[in-house]
Amino acid sequence: MTLPEIAALLGLNLVLSLAAMSAAWAVAWKTGRWGLVDGMWPLAMLLTAAATFLIVDGDPVRKGLLIWLAGVWAAREAWRGFSPRIRAGADVRYALAFEGRTGFRATAAAPLLLCFLPQGALAWLIALPAQLGQVKFEPGVGWPGWAGAVLAVAGLAVAGLGDLRRATVRREPPAVRPMSGRGWRRWMERPDYVGDIALWWGLFLIAAETGPGRWSVIGPVFLTLALAHWVKTENPRRVSDGG
């Protein structure tokens, strides 16, 4: 693909991501279920990868690795985001930001412009490896790509362990639930974050064997910095409610 064609593809994917989040906003505004944004976010990322998969004629092995790994990750994240228990907690958190407010925050446009559309843009940004990695046919997947696939699978496994940990924490009495640590111990309290970072850096390694794929590094870099900020600042008790 030429540079203008790649730019057009990315522009189309951005529109698709924003459209998906706008649809989620319309449902959330009608039902009051603001937590839908957390379930739609990974699906918007998968939508950009799937659209690319259907449009471009890249290396079939690389395309397959990217779409399947991104698909498994997105399915898990969407299942968590749409689950009634986790969504109920998210509904409350998002509602506090918009309901009962005055001025602009009380309007229907506020959640769309301040939450849903920014989430759509970030979904597109973070998913760049799954998009740009598909647009070139050459070269084939080499050892860096297969190493990235192993890292991505390891990330999925670590994220799954995080799900098991949350289930264990919810069964424990509040008095014995783990409290926050410092440094690497805070990361151990969020294995889902560690898994997400490993997966998207793995997808980047698969994509980076191609010229356009190397530019997608901005996606995993942003995700890593964002999750590092959350690990440093968030309330560790949110671990128990899947937040």
ABEGO torsion letter per residue (X at the ends): XBAAAAAAAAAAAAAAAAAAAAAAAAAAAAAGBAAAAAAAAAAAAAAAAAAAAAABBBBAAAAAAAAAAAAAAAAAAAAAAABAAAAAAAAAAAAAAABGBBEAAABAAAAAAAAAAAAAAAAAAAAAAAAAAAABAOBBBBAAAAAAAAAAAAAAAAAAAAAAAAAAAAABBAAABBBBBBEAAAAAABAAAAAAAAAAAAAAAAAAABAAAAAAAAAAAAAAAAAAAAAAABBAAAAAAGX
